[in-house]
Amino acid sequence: MEFKTQMEAAKKGIITKEMEIVSGKENIPVQKLVELIAKGEVIIPANIKHKSLSPEGIGRGLRTKINVNLGISGDKADYELEMEKARLAVKFGAEAIMDLSNYGKTNAFRKKLIEFSPAMIGTVPVYDAVGYLEKELCEITARDFLSVIKAHAEEGVDFMTIHAGINKRAVEAFKRTKRLTNIVSRGGALLFAWMEMTGNENPFYEYYDEVLEILREYDVTISLGDALRPGSINDSTDAGQISELIELGNLAKRAWEKDVQVMVEGPGHMAMNEIAANMTLQKKLCHNAPFYVLGPIVTDIAPGYDHITSAIGGAIAAANGADFLCYVTPAEHLRLPDINDVKEGIVASKIAAHAADIAKGIPGAREIDNKMSDARRRVAWEEMFSFAIDPQKAREYFESTPPSDRHTCSMCGKMCAMKTTNMILNGEKIELGGKVE
């Protein structure tokens, strides 16, 4: 039997090689995986042209995945630095990389990235439209926008953020709400501006069926962008956000009818007490499609530390049903992140995802924590370093103030609780040496 997409294969009961790989990675029966993909509750973003891809599943019952954003801008067009960020993302086990380049001819960089990356690659075609087409925003036509989607699909992009939900109805809801921070989605703001300047409907909404045909041809997953996500905790869960979310639920069903895989994007900035309810609401309105969240960032006053505010929100979100976390770096709201910012963002997001998997009871999630705890009990430093999310940093911290006794650390020294308890349980005597020289 022939098939175009992972979803079409699943609906026909066909087990693809990508499904077999994901089944092995997730320790889930492949037939169960097929059922979830057929229903749209799990996706495997895997463009047929991305040959270096190591497939990953996103969705119900699977490990929480993380995405790393990178890409050049007009103020810093350093392609090699962005490739270094990509290599770092792969080293730390990020499952996805989004190329958000918005300056110049980016296709050469993107092709190199896709050729290199075992992680799935995502893009936001509307970002690339101005530079790719060499036109002013108001001069770009609906067909122009579709041509950029086609170009990205042909290059091998696995998923694309398409802001199809910000139609004229959603814009009216946004205007009535009078937000504190208005539209903070870059793609959403560009489309809002285009719609207002031209008087036309959102081209991704108006020509949605054509968008789906392009994506289906290459098995590109559509990531339904939240153009009206809240940019401050004041604006969360407002009429604009929810009206767009309702529209995204309808668009998800239309995509599934054409066998196109779907995930839905979510907030944004949001107070902690609203996060769980928003996850439930999204799953309800979007028919249990996988949910991809930026943050949520739980307070607006921590520029320079938004990898922490995001990790707090991301852990809560994923524990309550979000499936995919977009990392946030310390540079958020301030500048294009450097390589150190990227590392801090990745680690914070990995911590959030793993903590959520433990809370969700994902099979096997606790195993590495138990191994770490056993190594700590035995004061086995090399094992501890090997189990750490960032082994290099753990080793550097330990070695920076080395203890006189390698079976302790410089924090507790001879009073190490682990060592003391181990010795007593082994029938040994503790001698601390009460005299201080």
Helices and strands as residue ranges (DSSP letters): H 6-11, H 17-26, H 30-39, E 42-43, E 58-59, E 65-70, H 79-91, E 96-99, H 107-116, E 120-123, H 125-133, G 137-139, H 142-155, E 159-162, H 168-177, H 186-198, H 203-206, H 208-218, E 221-224, G 233-235, H 239-257, E 262-266, H 272-285, E 291-294, H 306-319, E 324-326, H 339-360, H 367-377, H 381-387, H 391-400, G 413-415, H 417-425
